[in-house]
Amino acid sequence: MPLDVYQMNGSSPALAVNMLIKHLKLPANLHEVNLRTGDHLKPEFIKINPTHTIPTITDDGFALWERQVYLLALALYSKCSAFNRSRTILRYLVNRYAADSDLYPNDPKKRAIVDRMLDFDLGTLYPTAAQWMYPPLLENKPWDSEKEKVLSDKLKLFDQLLESNAYAAGNNLTIADISLLASVSTFDAAGHDFAQYANIKAWRSLLEQELPYYNDMVVPYLELLRARFASYK
């Protein structure tokens, strides 16, 4: 039975989930949930996910969604608690459909490294970027160069973490790479200059070559968001 994925185009959490679904070659039905028109507040969606967040998946009747993280969206979307980070769904999909995969290793130490990088994305990188990206988008405020410098410091740390590894959590692809690629692509689309991060640049080039769905999924995502962000510059 195909997965049902409830998402919105231009959402980095949805991109991460959809990349993993494509990577695992899982059949899926995509359902667009337009936050601007209140699709997430419709009774039929709240019945699936009472917290009305996206992305949400259902798998043979089992519903799973992300915890609430970014409430800045309230500034634009009335009663909307979306803009969440994809962690639970990524872990679930690998555990359910690729339990022996290196994407989320069974070895406790290796898995801990993957979790550490997922948490680095969730707790460090994206919240810092949100402080820079969301006020212009959601509150019509000017872009803050000081907040971008804070983001740059966090990205320099990620760049340093990549010095000894080709991938985010070691020497092979994991769900940490998929998650971080979605985030970094978002920051790129927002206009942050990545020229100074040699290791991140090499890592992105590696993923571009390795992921057969990169051109079909990441490139259109970048184009969509670049156009969206450009209108707020």
C-alpha positions as a Markdown table, in Angstrom:
| # | Residue | x | y | z |
|---|---|---|---|---|
| 1 | Met | 0.0 | 0.0 | 0.0 |
| 2 | Pro | 1.5 | 3.4 | -0.9 |
| 3 | Leu | 2.4 | 6.0 | 1.7 |
| 4 | Asp | 0.3 | 9.1 | 1.8 |
| 5 | Val | 2.4 | 12.2 | 2.3 |
| 6 | Tyr | 0.8 | 15.5 | 3.3 |
| 7 | Gln | 3.1 | 18.4 | 2.4 |
| 8 | Met | 3.6 | 21.8 | 0.9 |
| 9 | Asn | 5.9 | 22.6 | -2.0 |
| 10 | Gly | 8.8 | 24.7 | -0.9 |
| 11 | Ser | 9.0 | 23.0 | 2.5 |
| 12 | Ser | 12.5 | 21.7 | 3.4 |
| 13 | Pro | 11.1 | 19.1 | 5.8 |
| 14 | Ala | 8.9 | 17.8 | 3.0 |
| 15 | Leu | 11.8 | 17.8 | 0.6 |
| 16 | Ala | 13.8 | 15.6 | 3.1 |
| 17 | Val | 10.9 | 13.2 | 3.5 |
| 18 | Asn | 10.3 | 12.9 | -0.2 |
| 19 | Met | 14.0 | 12.4 | -1.0 |
| 20 | Leu | 14.1 | 9.5 | 1.4 |
| 21 | Ile | 11.0 | 8.0 | 0.0 |
| 22 | Lys | 12.5 | 8.2 | -3.5 |
| 23 | His | 15.8 | 6.8 | -2.2 |
| 24 | Leu | 14.0 | 3.8 | -0.7 |
| 25 | Lys | 11.9 | 3.4 | -3.8 |
| 26 | Leu | 8.7 | 3.5 | -1.9 |
| 27 | Pro | 5.3 | 4.1 | -3.6 |
| 28 | Ala | 3.7 | 7.3 | -2.3 |
| 29 | Asn | 0.8 | 9.5 | -3.0 |
| 30 | Leu | 1.5 | 13.2 | -2.4 |
| 31 | His | -1.2 | 15.5 | -1.1 |
| 32 | Glu | -0.6 | 19.3 | -1.2 |
| 33 | Val | -1.6 | 21.0 | 2.0 |
| 34 | Asn | -1.7 | 24.7 | 1.3 |
| 35 | Leu | -1.1 | 26.6 | 4.6 |
| 36 | Arg | -2.1 | 29.9 | 3.0 |
| 37 | Thr | -5.6 | 28.7 | 2.3 |
| 38 | Gly | -6.0 | 26.8 | 5.6 |
| 39 | Asp | -5.9 | 23.3 | 4.3 |
| 40 | His | -4.1 | 22.2 | 7.4 |
| 41 | Leu | -7.1 | 23.3 | 9.5 |
| 42 | Lys | -9.7 | 21.4 | 7.6 |
| 43 | Pro | -11.5 | 18.7 | 9.6 |
| 44 | Glu | -10.4 | 15.9 | 7.4 |
| 45 | Phe | -6.7 | 16.8 | 7.9 |
| 46 | Ile | -7.0 | 17.5 | 11.6 |
| 47 | Lys | -8.6 | 14.0 | 11.9 |
| 48 | Ile | -5.3 | 12.6 | 10.6 |
| 49 | Asn | -3.0 | 15.0 | 12.5 |
| 50 | Pro | -4.6 | 16.9 | 15.4 |
| 51 | Thr | -1.6 | 19.2 | 15.6 |
| 52 | His | -2.1 | 20.2 | 12.0 |
| 53 | Thr | 1.5 | 20.2 | 11.0 |
| 54 | Ile | 3.3 | 19.2 | 7.9 |
| 55 | Pro | 4.8 | 17.0 | 6.7 |
| 56 | Thr | 2.5 | 14.2 | 7.8 |
| 57 | Ile | 2.5 | 10.7 | 6.5 |
| 58 | Thr | 0.1 | 7.8 | 6.8 |
| 59 | Asp | 1.3 | 4.3 | 6.3 |
| 60 | Asp | -1.4 | 1.7 | 6.1 |
| 61 | Gly | -3.5 | 3.6 | 8.6 |
| 62 | Phe | -0.6 | 4.7 | 10.9 |
| 63 | Ala | -0.2 | 8.4 | 11.0 |
| 64 | Leu | 3.0 | 10.2 | 11.9 |
| 65 | Trp | 4.0 | 13.8 | 11.9 |
| 66 | Glu | 6.7 | 16.1 | 13.2 |
| 67 | Arg | 6.7 | 18.0 | 16.5 |
| 68 | Gln | 6.1 | 21.7 | 16.5 |
| 69 | Val | 9.3 | 23.8 | 16.3 |
| 70 | Tyr | 8.9 | 27.1 | 14.5 |
| 71 | Leu | 5.9 | 29.2 | 15.6 |
| 72 | Leu | 7.2 | 32.3 | 13.7 |
| 73 | Ala | 4.7 | 31.1 | 11.0 |
| 74 | Leu | 2.0 | 32.5 | 13.2 |
| 75 | Ala | 3.0 | 35.9 | 12.0 |
| 76 | Leu | 1.8 | 35.1 | 8.5 |
| 77 | Tyr | -0.4 | 32.0 | 8.7 |
| 78 | Ser | -3.3 | 32.4 | 11.2 |
| 79 | Lys | -3.5 | 29.5 | 13.6 |
| 80 | Cys | -0.7 | 27.8 | 11.8 |
| 81 | Ser | 2.0 | 25.9 | 13.7 |
| 82 | Ala | 3.8 | 24.5 | 10.8 |
| 83 | Phe | 7.4 | 24.8 | 9.6 |
| 84 | Asn | 8.7 | 21.7 | 11.4 |
| 85 | Arg | 11.8 | 19.7 | 10.9 |
| 86 | Ser | 11.8 | 16.2 | 9.5 |
| 87 | Arg | 13.4 | 13.8 | 12.0 |
| 88 | Thr | 10.7 | 11.3 | 13.2 |
| 89 | Ile | 9.5 | 10.5 | 9.8 |
| 90 | Leu | 13.0 | 9.9 | 8.4 |
| 91 | Arg | 13.9 | 7.6 | 11.3 |
| 92 | Tyr | 10.6 | 5.7 | 11.0 |
| 93 | Leu | 10.8 | 5.1 | 7.2 |
| 94 | Val | 14.3 | 3.6 | 7.5 |
| 95 | Asn | 13.4 | 1.5 | 10.5 |
| 96 | Arg | 10.2 | 0.3 | 8.8 |
| 97 | Tyr | 11.5 | -0.3 | 5.3 |
| 98 | Ala | 15.3 | -0.5 | 5.4 |
| 99 | Ala | 16.1 | -1.7 | 8.9 |
| 100 | Asp | 19.5 | -3.1 | 7.9 |
| 101 | Ser | 20.5 | -0.1 | 5.8 |
| 102 | Asp | 23.5 | 2.1 | 6.5 |
| 103 | Leu | 21.2 | 5.1 | 6.1 |
| 104 | Tyr | 20.4 | 4.7 | 9.9 |
| 105 | Pro | 22.9 | 2.2 | 11.2 |
| 106 | Asn | 22.0 | -0.4 | 13.8 |
| 107 | Asp | 25.4 | -0.1 | 15.5 |
| 108 | Pro | 24.7 | 2.1 | 18.6 |
| 109 | Lys | 27.8 | 4.3 | 18.1 |
| 110 | Lys | 27.3 | 4.8 | 14.4 |
| 111 | Arg | 23.6 | 5.6 | 15.0 |
| 112 | Ala | 24.5 | 8.0 | 17.7 |
| 113 | Ile | 26.6 | 10.0 | 15.3 |
| 114 | Val | 23.7 | 10.1 | 12.8 |
| 115 | Asp | 21.4 | 11.3 | 15.6 |
| 116 | Arg | 24.0 | 13.9 | 16.7 |
| 117 | Met | 24.1 | 15.4 | 13.2 |
| 118 | Leu | 20.3 | 15.3 | 12.9 |
| 119 | Asp | 20.1 | 17.1 | 16.2 |
| 120 | Phe | 22.7 | 19.6 | 15.0 |
| 121 | Asp | 20.5 | 20.4 | 12.0 |
| 122 | Leu | 17.4 | 20.5 | 14.2 |
| 123 | Gly | 18.7 | 22.4 | 17.2 |
| 124 | Thr | 21.6 | 24.5 | 15.8 |
| 125 | Leu | 21.6 | 25.1 | 12.0 |
| 126 | Tyr | 17.9 | 25.6 | 11.1 |
| 127 | Pro | 16.8 | 27.6 | 14.2 |
| 128 | Thr | 19.7 | 30.0 | 13.5 |
| 129 | Ala | 18.8 | 30.3 | 9.9 |
| 130 | Ala | 15.1 | 30.8 | 10.8 |
| 131 | Gln | 16.1 | 33.9 | 12.8 |
| 132 | Trp | 17.6 | 35.3 | 9.6 |
| 133 | Met | 15.1 | 34.1 | 7.0 |
| 134 | Tyr | 11.7 | 34.2 | 8.6 |
| 135 | Pro | 11.4 | 37.9 | 9.8 |
| 136 | Pro | 11.6 | 39.2 | 6.2 |
| 137 | Leu | 9.3 | 36.5 | 4.9 |
| 138 | Leu | 6.7 | 36.5 | 7.7 |
| 139 | Glu | 6.9 | 40.0 | 9.2 |
| 140 | Asn | 8.1 | 42.1 | 6.3 |
| 141 | Lys | 11.2 | 43.1 | 8.2 |
| 142 | Pro | 14.6 | 43.9 | 6.5 |
| 143 | Trp | 17.2 | 41.2 | 6.2 |
| 144 | Asp | 19.5 | 41.3 | 9.2 |
| 145 | Ser | 23.2 | 41.0 | 8.3 |
| 146 | Glu | 24.1 | 40.3 | 12.0 |
| 147 | Lys | 21.8 | 37.3 | 12.1 |
| 148 | Glu | 23.3 | 36.1 | 8.9 |
| 149 | Lys | 26.8 | 36.3 | 10.5 |
| 150 | Val | 25.5 | 34.0 | 13.3 |
| 151 | Leu | 24.3 | 31.6 | 10.7 |
| 152 | Ser | 27.7 | 31.8 | 9.0 |
| 153 | Asp | 29.4 | 30.8 | 12.3 |
| 154 | Lys | 27.2 | 27.7 | 12.6 |
| 155 | Leu | 27.9 | 26.8 | 8.9 |
| 156 | Lys | 31.6 | 27.1 | 9.6 |
| 157 | Leu | 31.2 | 24.6 | 12.4 |
| 158 | Phe | 29.4 | 22.2 | 10.0 |
| 159 | Asp | 32.2 | 22.8 | 7.5 |
| 160 | Gln | 34.8 | 21.9 | 10.1 |
| 161 | Leu | 32.8 | 18.7 | 11.0 |
| 162 | Leu | 33.1 | 17.7 | 7.3 |
| 163 | Glu | 36.9 | 18.0 | 7.3 |
| 164 | Ser | 37.5 | 14.4 | 8.3 |
| 165 | Asn | 34.4 | 12.8 | 6.6 |
| 166 | Ala | 33.0 | 12.8 | 3.1 |
| 167 | Tyr | 29.5 | 12.6 | 4.5 |
| 168 | Ala | 27.8 | 14.3 | 7.5 |
| 169 | Ala | 28.0 | 11.3 | 9.8 |
| 170 | Gly | 30.9 | 9.3 | 8.5 |
| 171 | Asn | 32.0 | 7.7 | 5.3 |
| 172 | Asn | 28.7 | 6.8 | 3.8 |
| 173 | Leu | 25.3 | 8.4 | 3.1 |
| 174 | Thr | 22.8 | 8.5 | 6.0 |
| 175 | Ile | 19.6 | 10.3 | 6.7 |
| 176 | Ala | 21.6 | 13.0 | 8.3 |
| 177 | Asp | 22.9 | 13.9 | 4.8 |
| 178 | Ile | 19.4 | 14.0 | 3.4 |
| 179 | Ser | 18.1 | 16.2 | 6.2 |
| 180 | Leu | 21.1 | 18.6 | 6.1 |
| 181 | Leu | 21.0 | 18.8 | 2.3 |
| 182 | Ala | 17.4 | 20.0 | 2.5 |
| 183 | Ser | 18.3 | 22.6 | 5.1 |
| 184 | Val | 21.5 | 23.9 | 3.4 |
| 185 | Ser | 19.6 | 24.1 | 0.1 |
| 186 | Thr | 17.1 | 26.4 | 1.8 |
| 187 | Phe | 19.8 | 28.7 | 3.1 |
| 188 | Asp | 21.4 | 28.8 | -0.4 |
| 189 | Ala | 18.0 | 29.7 | -1.9 |
| 190 | Ala | 17.6 | 32.5 | 0.6 |
| 191 | Gly | 20.8 | 34.0 | -0.7 |
| 192 | His | 23.5 | 33.0 | 1.7 |
| 193 | Asp | 26.9 | 32.8 | 0.1 |
| 194 | Phe | 28.4 | 29.3 | 0.4 |
| 195 | Ala | 31.7 | 30.1 | -1.4 |
| 196 | Gln | 33.6 | 30.3 | 1.9 |
| 197 | Tyr | 32.7 | 26.7 | 2.9 |
| 198 | Ala | 35.0 | 24.4 | 0.9 |
| 199 | Asn | 34.0 | 21.2 | 2.7 |
| 200 | Ile | 30.2 | 21.9 | 2.4 |
| 201 | Lys | 30.7 | 22.7 | -1.3 |
| 202 | Ala | 32.5 | 19.3 | -1.8 |
| 203 | Trp | 29.8 | 17.5 | 0.2 |
| 204 | Arg | 27.0 | 19.0 | -1.8 |
| 205 | Ser | 28.8 | 18.1 | -5.1 |
| 206 | Leu | 29.2 | 14.6 | -3.8 |
| 207 | Leu | 25.5 | 14.3 | -3.1 |
| 208 | Glu | 24.6 | 15.9 | -6.4 |
| 209 | Gln | 26.6 | 13.1 | -8.1 |
| 210 | Glu | 25.4 | 10.3 | -5.9 |
| 211 | Leu | 21.7 | 11.0 | -5.6 |
| 212 | Pro | 19.9 | 10.0 | -8.8 |
| 213 | Tyr | 16.9 | 12.2 | -7.8 |
| 214 | Tyr | 18.9 | 15.3 | -7.1 |
| 215 | Asn | 18.1 | 17.0 | -10.4 |
| 216 | Asp | 14.5 | 16.1 | -10.2 |
| 217 | Met | 13.9 | 17.1 | -6.6 |
| 218 | Val | 16.6 | 19.4 | -5.2 |
| 219 | Val | 17.1 | 21.6 | -8.3 |
| 220 | Pro | 13.4 | 22.5 | -8.7 |
| 221 | Tyr | 13.2 | 23.1 | -5.0 |
| 222 | Leu | 16.1 | 25.6 | -5.3 |
| 223 | Glu | 14.5 | 27.3 | -8.2 |
| 224 | Leu | 11.2 | 27.6 | -6.5 |
| 225 | Leu | 12.6 | 29.1 | -3.3 |
| 226 | Arg | 15.1 | 31.4 | -5.0 |
| 227 | Ala | 12.2 | 33.0 | -6.8 |
| 228 | Arg | 10.2 | 33.2 | -3.6 |
| 229 | Phe | 13.0 | 34.7 | -1.6 |
| 230 | Ala | 13.9 | 37.1 | -4.4 |
| 231 | Ser | 10.6 | 38.8 | -4.0 |
| 232 | Tyr | 11.5 | 39.7 | -0.4 |
| 233 | Lys | 14.9 | 41.2 | -1.2 |
